[in-house]
Amino acid sequence: MNKGKCIIFSAPSGSGKTTLVKHLLSKDELNLKFSVSVTTRQARESEKEGVDYHFVSKKEFLENIENENFLEFEQVYNEIYYGTLKSLVKKKLKKYNVIFDVDVDGGTKLKEFFKDSSLSVFVKTPRLDDLEKRLRDRNKDSEKSISERLNKAKIEIVKQDQFDKIIINDDLNKSKDKVFHIVKDFLIKS
C-alpha cells in the first residue's frame, strides 16, 4: 500500500498532541503530510474544511462505514464520529510520510494495520489535574464536554502501553524536541 511511513499520535483530549503534530509538520526534512480525519462534529470557529477535518453528516459517515472506506473509525463521544479514509492516506503515502492525530482507540487500530511501517506515540500530561486545567484554560468546551473528556482520559491512559513511545508533555519545548528526534530516528532507521 505504501512507500512512506506512518507516524501515529494519540492522547487524551487536551494533552497537547495537536501542537506537537503541527510542530513536526513544520519540519520539512521529515517529509510529513497530515492525515485529515473525517468527523460528524461541527467545525470550531478556527477550523477549516479539508485542513483540520473533513466535516460530514452522520448519514455520509455511516455510508462510508458501510462501504468499508475507513482504515479506522470511532464514535468518540455521543453521536460524534471520527474516522480515517483509506483513499486519502493511500494517496499521500505514495510520496510522503503520513502523520495522524487520532484518538487512542484509532491509534491502536492504525498501529495494528500499518505494523512496523508505523511509529505510535502516546502523549499525556503528568497528572489528570494538569489535563483538566488545560481543558478549562483553552476555553473551547462546555462543562459537560470537559467532564466527558476527563472520564474518557482515565480510560485512555490505561492503554498507553499499547504505543511504541510515551511522551509526558510537561514542558512544551522539551516535548517538541523529543518528538522530533524520536520521529527522525524512526524514519532514518526504517
N, C-alpha and C positions, 0 to 999 in steps of 0.2 A: 504493500500500500504506500510506502513512503521512502523517501531518501533522507528527509530531515529527522530530527529528534524531537521528542515531546518533553516539555517542562510543565509539570502539573503543580499548581499552588492551590492549597486548600487551607481553610481556617474557620474558626467561629467568626461570625459577623462582628466587625469592629477590631479585629486583631492587627490590621494593617497590611493584609496580603495584597490588596489592590494597589496600595502605594508602592510596595516592593516590586510588583509586576510592572508597574509603569516605569519604575527606575530601570529595570532590566531591559525593557523595550527601548529605552533611550540609548542603550549601548550597542552601537552599530556592529561591533566585532562579534556579537553573539548571533547575528542574523536571525533575529526573532520576529515573528508575526503573531499578533494576538488572535486567539480563537474567540470570536464574538458569539456568546451564548444567545439562545432564544429564550424569551420569557413571556409569561402572560401578565406580569405585573405592569402597572402604569409607569411610564417614564418619569423620573425625577426631573426637576427644572433644568439641571445642568447636563442631563444625559442626551446623547444624540443617537438616533436610529442608525444602525449599521456600524456604529463606532463603539458604543458602550454595550448595547444589546440589540437584538432584533426583537422588536415588540410585536407580538401576535395575539390574536384572540385565542380563547381557550379551545374553541372549535378547531381552529387551524392547528394548534398544538396537538390536540388529540388525533387529528388526521395524520400528522407526522409520526406519532407513535404507532398508529395502525399500519402505516406504510413502512415501518421499520427504518425510518430515516435518521434516527438518533444513535450516536455512539453510547450515550448515557442520557438519562433524564430523571428528574426527581420532582415530586410535589414537595417543595421545601417548606412552605408554610401553607396554611389553609387556603386552598383554591389558587395557589400561586405555583406555577410550574417553571422549571428551568431545564434546558437541555442543550446538547452539543450535536449539531448536524454533521453527519458523516461527509457529505459532499463538500462542505466548506473547509473542513480540516484536510481532506484528501488533496484538494486543490493547492492549499498552502504548503503542504509537506513536499510537494514536487520541487520547490525552490528554497524553502526556508525551514528553520526550526520553529515549532509552534509552542506558544506558551498559553496555558489555560489558567483561568481564575474561576474556580468552581467550588461548590460546597463539598463537604468532607465525603459524603457518600458518592458523589460524582467523581471525586478524585480517586477513590479506591477502585471504582469501575474503570476509569481511564487507565490506571496503572495496570490493572488486570488485562485490559485489551492490548496496550502497547508494550507491556512487559519490559524487557531490557533496553528497548529503544526509548525509554522514558525515565525521567527522574521525578519522583514525587516529593513535595516539600510541604510540611505542616507548619503553619505559623500560629503562634499563640502568645498571649500576654503572660507575664509572670504569675498573676493571680486573677481569679474571676472578678474581684473588686476592680482591678485595673480595666478589665473589659467593660464592666458596667459604666465606669467613669467615661471611657472613650465613647461609648454609645450615647450617653447623655450629652457629652461635650460637642459631639458633631451635630446635634440638634436637628436630626433628619427624621427621627422615629417617634411615634406615639408611645405612651406609657405601656400600652398593651403590646406593641411591637417589641419594645425593649425587653419586656418580661418573656415574650416568646423566644427572642434571640438568646437570652441568658439561659433559659431552660434547654434550648437546643444545644448551646455551647457545652453544657455539662455532659450531654450525651456524646458530642463530637470529640471532646478532649480524651475520652476513653479510647478512641480509635487512632490516636496519634502514632502508636507503634506500628500501624499498617503502612506508614510512609517511610521513604528512604532517609529523609533528613527532617529534623525538627529544629525550628528556629524560634527562640524565645525573643520576641520583639520588645525589648525593654529600652533600647537606645536605637532610634531610627537610623542614624548614620552608620553605626556599627552593623546593624542588621542589613542595610543596603550593601555594605562592603562584603559582608559574609555571604549573602546570597549570590552576589556577582561572582565571587571566587568558586563557590560550590557549583554554580551553573557552568561557568567557563571550564572548570576541571572536568565536569561530566561530558561536555561537548568535545573537548580535546581527546579524552581517553577513549571515547566510543568510536 
